[in-house]
Amino acid sequence: MPISASDSITLAVEHTRQQLFQRFRIGQWTKLAFVGLLAGELGSNGCNRSFFNLPQHPGSTPHPGIPGSLGIDPALLAALGALLAALLIAAFAFGIIMMYVSSVMRFVLFDSIVTRECHIRWSWSRRLGAGWRFFVWKLLYVLLSLAGFAVVVGIPVAVAFKQGWFTAPNDHVVALVSGGIILFVVFAAFAVVTAVIFVLTKDFVVPQMALENIDAMEGWRRLWAMMTVEKGAYAAYIGLKIVLAIVVSLVVGIATLVLGLIFVIPSVGIGVLAFLTGKTAGLTWNAQTITLAIVVGCILVGVFLYLVSLISVPAIVFFPAYAMYFFAGRYPQLHAVLYRSSPAAPVPVSAAPYTA
C-alpha cells in the first residue's frame, strides 16, 4: 500500500541506521562515500572566472601585423591558442567520461541501498547496459536544457535589442526593469522545472531501469501515469525533499566546520613546531624541504577531504532510501526487492514485467 512522503522519512532514517550504524564498517562507509561522489549524491560543481587586464604602456609598440598583440610573438600566441583548444577538448572529453561513470554509479548506489551492502565491482559489471541508457538520456537532457535556456533568455534579449532598449537604456528604464523581472521569474521557473525532472528521473525512473531493463523514456511514461493519479503525494514528496536537503546541508556544513577547526588547528600547530625545530636544526628552504612540505600538505588535505566525505555518508544513504520507500508502495517490483527477507541478497538485473 502506498505510504506518504512524511512516513517515508521514518523508514529511510531507520534504513540508514541499520545499514550504517547497526554494524559500523569503515570500509563500507568509504565505498559509499566514493560511490556517492561519483553518482552525484555528494559534491557540487562551480566555476570561478578571473579576468586579467593587461594594460599597454604608453611607450610600448604592438607587434607589427597584429594590432594590440602587446608585442607577443605570433608563434607564441598560436601555441597558446592550440594549447587552450587542446585543454578545452580534453576537459570536454573528461566531462563526457565522468557523465558516463556517474550514470553507472547511480545504479551502483541503487544496489548498495537495496542490498544494504556496497559491492562496486559486482554492481558495475552488471549495470553497464542500464548505465549507458541513463547516460544517453542525460546527454539529451543536457542538450535540451541548454537549448531551452537559450530560448528563454535569447528571445527576450533579441526583442529588447531590436526595440533599441540597449542602445538608449535611459529612455526605456521601465521596460528594462519590468522585462528583467519577468525574465528572471521565467528563467527561475524553467530552472526549477528542469531540476525537478532530473530529480524525479534519478529517484523514480532509475529503479525501473534497474529492475526491468527498460529505457528512461519508458520509465517516464509509466511514472507520468502514476503521478497523474497521485499529484498531491508526489508534490508533497518534492516539497519535503527540498526541506530535508536544506536541513541536511546545514547539518553537514556545521559538522564540516567543526571538523575543520578540530583538524586544522592541531595541524597548524604541528606545522609551526616542525618549522621552528627545523630552523633550530639549521634546515633551510630548498628543493627537498619544499617538496616535503608540499607532500605533507597534500596528505593532510587528502585526509581532511576523506573525513568530510565520511560525514556525508548518512545523507548519501538517506536520500535514495527516502525515494525508494516512497516509491516502493507504488511500484511492486521495487517493493519486492526492498522488503525481501534477506537484505544482502543480490538485486536482479530484471524482474517481472511491470503491471499498472
Beta strands, then each sheet from edge to edge (+ up, - down):
end
